[in-house]
Every structure is written in C-alpha cells, then in structure tokens.
Amino acid sequence: MPAFDTIVIATDGSESVRRAVDVALDFAERFDAEVHALYVVDEGEVAASPEQVREEMRDALDDSGRDALDTVVDAADRSVTTAVREGRPATEIREYAVDHDADMVAMGTRGRHGENRFLIGSVAERVVRTCPVPVLTVRQLEADERDAAA
C-alpha cells in the first residue's frame, strides 16, 4: 500500500470542495500525513475585472482564500500549512505539489464556477492531466445521495 506523507488540499472555499477536504483529512489521519492547504487567487479573474477595481478584487479573493484555508485548519485534527498563491490555478496547484514533494493532491471536481463543466471542472481536469503526483478528485454528493449517506 502506498504511503502518503504529504497531502496538498486545493481549496477555493466553495461548498463543493467541503467533501474533498473531509476525505483528504481522513487520508491524512490514516497515514499520519502532513497536510498543506492551498488557495489560488485566479489571475484571470483579477485581469478580467475593470482596471479601477482590480486591487479590490484581488484583496477580496485573497480574503476569500484565507477564509477557505481557515475552514481546512478548523476541520483538521493536526497542524496544517497554509498558502495563498496567485496565478493560473491548475499551474499553481501542480507547482506547489512539486515544490513540497507532495504524495497526493486532493480537490473537488467543481469549484466556485459550479456546473460549467459536465463531469469535472476545468481546473480539476487540468490538474489531473498535468500533475506528476496522484490527484484525488472528490465530487460533491447530490442532495439525495447526502440523505442516503446520512
């Protein structure tokens, strides 16, 4: 059975990522792994905003990121290393995983942009295709599945 010493949880703070956080933290507990939580301020979102509000947009996204990371820290039973990066999310997630010698990246299949992709979000898809370490994608359960699981 492979060992997972370092797990990177990529979060955007969306509801759909919460299950991925729980699953990743369960892995961390089972393998006594070090946990990193990463939030990426999407440079595309910032660049697409009107120039006069870009700094406010960047600050708002940074604040959202800190809140998302706090959610991971609060849910964990161990210390969590947190980081906020700015750039293209898939690229930053991949580079962070490599830089920190991660054994696994965990993330949701859809983020804040919701249903804009049929099965898997574009960021998750890019990370799965390009990341040199295993990527665990966790989909959010539908309401009826959540009820059945409870």
N, C-alpha and C positions, 0 to 999 in steps of 0.2 A: 504494500500500500504506500502511495507516495506521501511524503511529508510536506506539510505546509508550514514553513517557519515564518513567512511574511505574507500577509494578505493586505491588498490595497482595495479599499471600498471607494468606488467612484460614486459620488452623490451629487444630485442637483437640488435636493430638498423637496422633490415632488412626492406626492402620495404614492406614486407607482414604484418609487425606489425603497420605500419602507420595508417591504418584504425582503428585498435583496440585502438590506442592512441586517435584518434579523438572521437570514440564512448565513451570511458571511460571518457574523458574530458567533453563530453556532459552530461553524467550522473552526474559528479561532479558539473557541473554548475546547473543542475536542482535540485539537492539535497543539494547544498551548502556544498559539502563534502570536507574533507581533502584529498589531493592527495599525494601518495607516488609513486615514480618511482624506479623500481628495475632492476638492471642488474646483471646477474650471470656469472662470469668467470667460464667456464666449466672445472673443474679439469681433466676430461677425455681427453679433447683436449690438455691440457698442458702436462699431463702424456704421451700421445701418441706421442708427438714430441720428436725428438732426444735430449738427455740429454744436449748437448752443446748449444742448443738454447732454452731450456725451460724458462729461465728467460726472454729472449727477447720475447718469445711467450706470456708469462704471461703479460708482460708490454704492448705488442701490443693489447691483448684482453682487458686489463684494459683501455687503451686509447680509444678503440672502444666503450667500455661501457660508458665512460664519454661523448663521442660524442652522443651516443644514449640517455643518460639521458638529455643532453643539448637540444636535439630535443624535448623531452617532456616538459621541462621547457619553451622553446621558444613558444610552441604551447598553453600553458596554460594561462588562464586569472586570475590565482591565484598562490599563492606560492606552490611549490612542494618540498617535502622532497625527497632527492635522496640518493640512497645507492648502493654500489657495494659489492657483496659478492662473495666468491669463494667456489665452491663445486659442487655437483650434482644439476643441475638447478631445477628440479622438487622439490627436497627436500628443497633447499634453498628458493624457492618461497613459498612453504607451510609453512615453519618455520617463514619466515618473516611475512606472513599474520597473523599467530597466535600470534607472538610476538608483533605485532602492533594492535591487536584487529580489524583487517580489517573486513568490512562488505561485501566486494567483491574483487575478483581478476579479472583483465581484461588482456587478452593476445590474441595474434594472434594464428591462428590454425597451421601456419607453420612459421618456423624461417629461420635462415640463411642456413639451410641444405635443404631447398626447398621441392621438390617433393618426398622426400624419404619415405613418408608415403602416403597412398591413400587418406584418408579423413581428418585426423587430425594428426598433428605432434606428435612424441613420447613424448616430454616434455609436451605439452598441454594435451595429453591423461592422462599422469601420474598425472598432477596437478588436472584435473577434477576428477579422481578416488580417489585421496588421500586427497585433501584439505577439511578441515572441514567447510569452508565458501563457499558461491556461487562463481562459476567461470564463467565469461562471456568470451566465445571464439568468436572471430570475424574473419571471413575469409576475405582474400583479394579478391576484385572483379576482375573478368576476364576483359580483355580489352573491350569486347562488353558490359558487364554489367556497366563498368565505363562510357562508352559513353551514354548508356541509362539513367543512373542516372544523368548525367550532363544535 
